[in-house]
């Protein structure tokens, strides 16, 4: 986990440096670069959280369905709930994309 957080931190710092470099050559602000960084973080972190949640919920759901086949509908609903994180991330991305 420590390696993942280190890699994520390095990517964020690299993106900030590129945004500052891009903004310095243009109108002097880094606003567009930071908006692009926000778009990437909204979608990327939302997808990462969804993946972690669905991994745990999926394994528990399969175990519940193996014991009681009538639990399939409940397990399916619980598996689909974290998917809203990615949908919200995409909505935020489209809102921010309109500001570029």
DOSE-177381 format. One record per residue: residue number from 1; x, y, z negated of N, C-alpha, C in turn. Coordinates in pm, whole numbers, padded with zeros to 5 digits. Layout:
resi:NUM	n.east:X	n.north:Y	n.up:Z	ca.east:X	ca.north:Y	ca.up:Z	c.east:X	c.north:Y	c.up:Z .
...
// end
This chain:
resi:1	n.east:00082	n.north:-00119	n.up:00000	ca.east:00000	ca.north:00000	ca.up:00000	c.east:00086	c.north:00125	c.up:00000 .
resi:2	n.east:00200	n.north:00116	n.up:-00069	ca.east:00289	ca.north:00231	ca.up:-00077	c.east:00344	c.north:00266	c.up:00061 .
resi:3	n.east:00372	n.north:00163	n.up:00142	ca.east:00424	ca.north:00187	ca.up:00277	c.east:00319	c.north:00254	c.up:00365 .
resi:4	n.east:00193	n.north:00213	n.up:00348	ca.east:00086	ca.north:00272	ca.up:00428	c.east:00068	c.north:00419	c.up:00393 .
resi:5	n.east:00070	n.north:00452	n.up:00264	ca.east:00056	ca.north:00591	ca.up:00223	c.east:00175	c.north:00675	c.up:00267 .
resi:6	n.east:00294	n.north:00617	n.up:00263	ca.east:00413	ca.north:00689	ca.up:00310	c.east:00403	c.north:00716	c.up:00459 .
resi:7	n.east:00361	n.north:00616	n.up:00537	ca.east:00347	ca.north:00635	ca.up:00681	c.east:00239	c.north:00738	c.up:00711 .
resi:8	n.east:00128	n.north:00736	n.up:00637	ca.east:00021	ca.north:00833	ca.up:00658	c.east:00069	c.north:00974	c.up:00625 .
resi:9	n.east:00144	n.north:00987	n.up:00517	ca.east:00199	ca.north:01118	ca.up:00481	c.east:00294	c.north:01172	c.up:00586 .
resi:10	n.east:00379	n.north:01085	n.up:00641	ca.east:00471	ca.north:01127	ca.up:00746	c.east:00396	c.north:01170	c.up:00872 .
resi:11	n.east:00288	n.north:01099	n.up:00906	ca.east:00210	ca.north:01138	ca.up:01023	c.east:00143	c.north:01273	c.up:01003 .
resi:12	n.east:00090	n.north:01297	n.up:00884	ca.east:00025	ca.north:01425	ca.up:00856	c.east:00127	c.north:01538	c.up:00862 .
resi:13	n.east:00243	n.north:01518	n.up:00800	ca.east:00345	ca.north:01623	ca.up:00803	c.east:00397	c.north:01648	c.up:00945 .
resi:14	n.east:00410	n.north:01542	n.up:01023	ca.east:00452	ca.north:01559	ca.up:01163	c.east:00348	c.north:01634	c.up:01244 .
resi:15	n.east:00222	n.north:01603	n.up:01221	ca.east:00115	ca.north:01673	ca.up:01292	c.east:00110	c.north:01820	c.up:01252 .
resi:16	n.east:00132	n.north:01849	n.up:01125	ca.east:00136	ca.north:01989	ca.up:01082	c.east:00252	c.north:02064	c.up:01146 .
resi:17	n.east:00367	n.north:01999	n.up:01155	ca.east:00483	ca.north:02063	ca.up:01218	c.east:00456	c.north:02090	c.up:01366 .
resi:18	n.east:00395	n.north:01993	n.up:01435	ca.east:00363	ca.north:02014	ca.up:01577	c.east:00258	c.north:02123	c.up:01593 .
resi:19	n.east:00161	n.north:02130	n.up:01501	ca.east:00059	ca.north:02234	ca.up:01509	c.east:00121	c.north:02371	c.up:01488 .
resi:20	n.east:00215	n.north:02384	n.up:01395	ca.east:00281	ca.north:02512	ca.up:01371	c.east:00366	c.north:02552	c.up:01491 .
resi:21	n.east:00433	n.north:02455	n.up:01553	ca.east:00516	ca.north:02485	ca.up:01670	c.east:00430	c.north:02527	c.up:01788 .
resi:22	n.east:00317	n.north:02460	n.up:01806	ca.east:00226	ca.north:02493	ca.up:01915	c.east:00165	c.north:02632	c.up:01893 .
resi:23	n.east:00129	n.north:02662	n.up:01770	ca.east:00067	ca.north:02791	ca.up:01741	c.east:00166	c.north:02906	c.up:01752 .
resi:24	n.east:00292	n.north:02881	n.up:01720	ca.east:00393	ca.north:02988	ca.up:01725	c.east:00419	c.north:03033	c.up:01868 .
resi:25	n.east:00404	n.north:02943	n.up:01963	ca.east:00430	ca.north:02979	ca.up:02102	c.east:00313	c.north:03050	c.up:02166 .
resi:26	n.east:00194	n.north:03040	n.up:02110	ca.east:00075	ca.north:03098	ca.up:02171	c.east:00037	c.north:03230	c.up:02107 .
resi:27	n.east:-00076	n.north:03231	n.up:02042	ca.east:-00129	ca.north:03355	ca.up:01986	c.east:-00081	c.north:03381	c.up:01843 .
resi:28	n.east:00004	n.north:03298	n.up:01790	ca.east:00060	ca.north:03321	ca.up:01658	c.east:-00015	c.north:03254	c.up:01545 .
resi:29	n.east:-00124	n.north:03182	n.up:01573	ca.east:-00196	ca.north:03114	ca.up:01467	c.east:-00191	c.north:02963	c.up:01491 .
resi:30	n.east:-00205	n.north:02890	n.up:01385	ca.east:-00202	ca.north:02744	ca.up:01399	c.east:-00341	c.north:02685	c.up:01385 .
resi:31	n.east:-00441	n.north:02768	n.up:01405	ca.east:-00580	ca.north:02726	ca.up:01385	c.east:-00621	c.north:02609	c.up:01472 .
resi:32	n.east:-00589	n.north:02614	n.up:01602	ca.east:-00630	ca.north:02507	ca.up:01692	c.east:-00560	c.north:02376	c.up:01659 .
resi:33	n.east:-00435	n.north:02384	n.up:01620	ca.east:-00363	ca.north:02263	ca.up:01582	c.east:-00420	c.north:02200	c.up:01456 .
resi:34	n.east:-00458	n.north:02284	n.up:01361	ca.east:-00517	ca.north:02232	ca.up:01237	c.east:-00656	c.north:02175	c.up:01261 .
resi:35	n.east:-00730	n.north:02233	n.up:01355	ca.east:-00860	ca.north:02176	ca.up:01389	c.east:-00841	c.north:02039	c.up:01452 .
resi:36	n.east:-00741	n.north:02026	n.up:01539	ca.east:-00710	ca.north:01895	ca.up:01597	c.east:-00669	c.north:01793	c.up:01492 .
resi:37	n.east:-00593	n.north:01840	n.up:01395	ca.east:-00553	ca.north:01752	ca.up:01284	c.east:-00675	c.north:01710	c.up:01202 .
resi:38	n.east:-00767	n.north:01802	n.up:01180	ca.east:-00889	ca.north:01769	ca.up:01107	c.east:-00975	c.north:01668	c.up:01181 .
resi:39	n.east:-00980	n.north:01680	n.up:01314	ca.east:-01055	ca.north:01583	ca.up:01394	c.east:-00995	c.north:01444	c.up:01378 .
resi:40	n.east:-00864	n.north:01436	n.up:01389	ca.east:-00798	ca.north:01306	ca.up:01376	c.east:-00814	c.north:01246	c.up:01238 .
resi:41	n.east:-00803	n.north:01329	n.up:01134	ca.east:-00818	ca.north:01279	ca.up:00998	c.east:-00961	c.north:01235	c.up:00970 .
resi:42	n.east:-01059	n.north:01309	n.up:01022	ca.east:-01199	ca.north:01273	ca.up:00997	c.east:-01232	c.north:01136	c.up:01054 .
resi:43	n.east:-01188	n.north:01112	n.up:01177	ca.east:-01219	ca.north:00984	ca.up:01240	c.east:-01129	c.north:00873	c.up:01185 .
resi:44	n.east:-01000	n.north:00901	n.up:01172	ca.east:-00905	ca.north:00799	ca.up:01129	c.east:-00927	c.north:00751	c.up:00987 .
resi:45	n.east:-00943	n.north:00843	n.up:00894	ca.east:-00963	ca.north:00801	ca.up:00756	c.east:-01100	c.north:00740	c.up:00734 .
resi:46	n.east:-01200	n.north:00788	n.up:00809	ca.east:-01331	ca.north:00725	ca.up:00801	c.east:-01327	c.north:00581	c.up:00849 .
resi:47	n.east:-01255	n.north:00557	n.up:00958	ca.east:-01243	ca.north:00421	ca.up:01010	c.east:-01162	c.north:00333	c.up:00916 .
resi:48	n.east:-01059	n.north:00388	n.up:00855	ca.east:-00978	ca.north:00311	ca.up:00761	c.east:-01061	c.north:00270	c.up:00639 .
resi:49	n.east:-01137	n.north:00363	n.up:00584	ca.east:-01223	ca.north:00331	ca.up:00470	c.east:-01329	c.north:00229	c.up:00505 .
resi:50	n.east:-01385	n.north:00241	n.up:00625	ca.east:-01486	ca.north:00146	ca.up:00669	c.east:-01427	c.north:00006	c.up:00683 .
resi:51	n.east:-01308	n.north:-00001	n.up:00737	ca.east:-01244	ca.north:-00132	ca.up:00754	c.east:-01217	c.north:-00201	c.up:00621 .
resi:52	n.east:-01170	n.north:-00126	n.up:00524	ca.east:-01144	ca.north:-00183	ca.up:00392	c.east:-01274	c.north:-00230	c.up:00327 .
resi:53	n.east:-01377	n.north:-00147	n.up:00336	ca.east:-01505	ca.north:-00183	ca.up:00274	c.east:-01568	c.north:-00303	c.up:00342 .
resi:54	n.east:-01564	n.north:-00307	n.up:00476	ca.east:-01628	ca.north:-00417	ca.up:00547	c.east:-01552	c.north:-00548	c.up:00528 .
resi:55	n.east:-01423	n.north:-00541	n.up:00504	ca.east:-01348	ca.north:-00665	ca.up:00479	c.east:-01396	c.north:-00731	c.up:00351 .
resi:56	n.east:-01414	n.north:-00651	n.up:00248	ca.east:-01458	ca.north:-00708	ca.up:00120	c.east:-01606	c.north:-00747	c.up:00123 .
resi:57	n.east:-01688	n.north:-00664	n.up:00182	ca.east:-01831	ca.north:-00694	ca.up:00187	c.east:-01857	c.north:-00813	c.up:00278 .
resi:58	n.east:-01783	n.north:-00823	n.up:00387	ca.east:-01803	ca.north:-00934	ca.up:00480	c.east:-01771	c.north:-01068	c.up:00417 .
resi:59	n.east:-01660	n.north:-01075	n.up:00344	ca.east:-01626	ca.north:-01202	ca.up:00281	c.east:-01726	c.north:-01241	c.up:00173 .
resi:60	n.east:-01771	n.north:-01142	n.up:00096	ca.east:-01873	ca.north:-01171	ca.up:-00007	c.east:-02005	c.north:-01210	c.up:00058 .
resi:61	n.east:-02040	n.north:-01146	n.up:00169	ca.east:-02164	ca.north:-01178	ca.up:00238	c.east:-02164	c.north:-01318	c.up:00296 .
resi:62	n.east:-02052	n.north:-01359	n.up:00353	ca.east:-02043	ca.north:-01495	ca.up:00408	c.east:-02055	c.north:-01598	c.up:00297 .
resi:63	n.east:-01995	n.north:-01569	n.up:00182	ca.east:-02007	ca.north:-01660	ca.up:00068	c.east:-02150	c.north:-01670	c.up:00018 .
resi:64	n.east:-02220	n.north:-01556	n.up:00016	ca.east:-02359	ca.north:-01557	ca.up:-00030	c.east:-02449	c.north:-01632	c.up:00068 .
resi:65	n.east:-02426	n.north:-01615	n.up:00198	ca.east:-02507	ca.north:-01683	ca.up:00299	c.east:-02478	c.north:-01833	c.up:00298 .
resi:66	n.east:-02354	n.north:-01871	n.up:00267	ca.east:-02321	ca.north:-02013	ca.up:00260	c.east:-02396	c.north:-02081	c.up:00145 .
resi:67	n.east:-02417	n.north:-02010	n.up:00034	ca.east:-02490	ca.north:-02068	ca.up:-00078	c.east:-02640	c.north:-02061	c.up:-00059 .
resi:68	n.east:-02689	n.north:-01946	n.up:-00008	ca.east:-02833	ca.north:-01926	ca.up:00014	c.east:-02852	c.north:-01870	c.up:00155 .
resi:69	n.east:-02897	n.north:-01950	n.up:00250	ca.east:-02915	ca.north:-01898	ca.up:00386	c.east:-03018	c.north:-01785	c.up:00397 .
resi:70	n.east:-03105	n.north:-01771	n.up:00302	ca.east:-03203	ca.north:-01664	ca.up:00303	c.east:-03145	c.north:-01526	c.up:00275 .
resi:71	n.east:-03019	n.north:-01520	n.up:00233	ca.east:-02953	ca.north:-01393	ca.up:00202	c.east:-02891	c.north:-01327	c.up:00324 .
resi:72	n.east:-02914	n.north:-01382	n.up:00443	ca.east:-02849	ca.north:-01329	ca.up:00562	c.east:-02887	c.north:-01184	c.up:00589 .
resi:73	n.east:-03014	n.north:-01153	n.up:00579	ca.east:-03060	ca.north:-01015	ca.up:00606	c.east:-03000	c.north:-00915	c.up:00509 .
resi:74	n.east:-02995	n.north:-00949	n.up:00382	ca.east:-02937	ca.north:-00862	ca.up:00282	c.east:-02789	c.north:-00843	c.up:00306 .
resi:75	n.east:-02719	n.north:-00952	n.up:00338	ca.east:-02576	ca.north:-00942	ca.up:00365	c.east:-02549	c.north:-00856	c.up:00488 .
resi:76	n.east:-02634	n.north:-00867	n.up:00589	ca.east:-02616	ca.north:-00789	ca.up:00710	c.east:-02637	c.north:-00640	c.up:00683 .
resi:77	n.east:-02736	n.north:-00607	n.up:00603	ca.east:-02760	ca.north:-00466	ca.up:00569	c.east:-02643	c.north:-00410	c.up:00490 .
resi:78	n.east:-02593	n.north:-00486	n.up:00393	ca.east:-02478	ca.north:-00439	ca.up:00316	c.east:-02353	c.north:-00426	c.up:00402 .
resi:79	n.east:-02340	n.north:-00509	n.up:00504	ca.east:-02225	ca.north:-00499	ca.up:00594	c.east:-02233	c.north:-00376	c.up:00684 .
resi:80	n.east:-02354	n.north:-00334	n.up:00716	ca.east:-02370	ca.north:-00218	ca.up:00806	c.east:-02365	c.north:-00084	c.up:00733 .
resi:81	n.east:-02381	n.north:-00082	n.up:00602	ca.east:-02382	ca.north:00045	ca.up:00529	c.east:-02250	c.north:00124	c.up:00541 .
resi:82	n.east:-02132	n.north:00063	n.up:00530	ca.east:-02010	ca.north:00143	ca.up:00541	c.east:-01986	c.north:00201	c.up:00681 .
resi:83	n.east:-02057	n.north:00150	n.up:00779	ca.east:-02038	ca.north:00201	ca.up:00915	c.east:-02080	c.north:00347	c.up:00926 .
resi:84	n.east:-02162	n.north:00395	n.up:00832	ca.east:-02202	ca.north:00534	ca.up:00835	c.east:-02084	c.north:00629	c.up:00814 .
resi:85	n.east:-01977	n.north:00581	n.up:00747	ca.east:-01858	ca.north:00664	ca.up:00731	c.east:-01799	c.north:00702	c.up:00865 .
resi:86	n.east:-01790	n.north:00608	n.up:00956	ca.east:-01735	ca.north:00637	ca.up:01089	c.east:-01829	c.north:00729	c.up:01166 .
resi:87	n.east:-01959	n.north:00707	n.up:01153	ca.east:-02055	ca.north:00792	ca.up:01223	c.east:-02044	c.north:00936	c.up:01172 .
resi:88	n.east:-02033	n.north:00953	n.up:01041	ca.east:-02017	ca.north:01088	ca.up:00987	c.east:-01885	c.north:01150	c.up:01034 .
resi:89	n.east:-01779	n.north:01071	n.up:01040	ca.east:-01651	ca.north:01120	ca.up:01091	c.east:-01661	c.north:01166	c.up:01236 .
resi:90	n.east:-01734	n.north:01090	n.up:01318	ca.east:-01753	ca.north:01130	ca.up:01457	c.east:-01837	c.north:01257	c.up:01468 .
resi:91	n.east:-01937	n.north:01272	n.up:01383	ca.east:-02018	ca.north:01395	ca.up:01385	c.east:-01930	c.north:01515	c.up:01350 .
resi:92	n.east:-01848	n.north:01501	n.up:01247	ca.east:-01757	ca.north:01609	ca.up:01209	c.east:-01660	c.north:01638	c.up:01323 .
resi:93	n.east:-01610	n.north:01533	n.up:01389	ca.east:-01518	ca.north:01552	ca.up:01501	c.east:-01583	c.north:01630	c.up:01615 .
resi:94	n.east:-01708	n.north:01599	n.up:01647	ca.east:-01775	ca.north:01670	ca.up:01755	c.east:-01804	c.north:01815	c.up:01715 .
resi:95	n.east:-01834	n.north:01838	n.up:01589	ca.east:-01855	ca.north:01976	ca.up:01542	c.east:-01725	c.north:02056	c.up:01553 .
resi:96	n.east:-01615	n.north:01997	n.up:01509	ca.east:-01487	ca.north:02065	ca.up:01517	c.east:-01438	c.north:02079	c.up:01661 .
resi:97	n.east:-01473	n.north:01985	n.up:01746	ca.east:-01433	ca.north:01992	ca.up:01885	c.east:-01497	c.north:02112	c.up:01955 .
resi:98	n.east:-01615	n.north:02151	n.up:01910	ca.east:-01679	ca.north:02269	ca.up:01965	c.east:-01608	c.north:02398	c.up:01929 .
resi:99	n.east:-01525	n.north:02396	n.up:01826	ca.east:-01450	ca.north:02515	ca.up:01784	c.east:-01317	c.north:02528	c.up:01854 .
resi:100	n.east:-01273	n.north:02427	n.up:01926	ca.east:-01143	ca.north:02436	ca.up:01995	c.east:-01150	c.north:02528	c.up:02110 .
// end
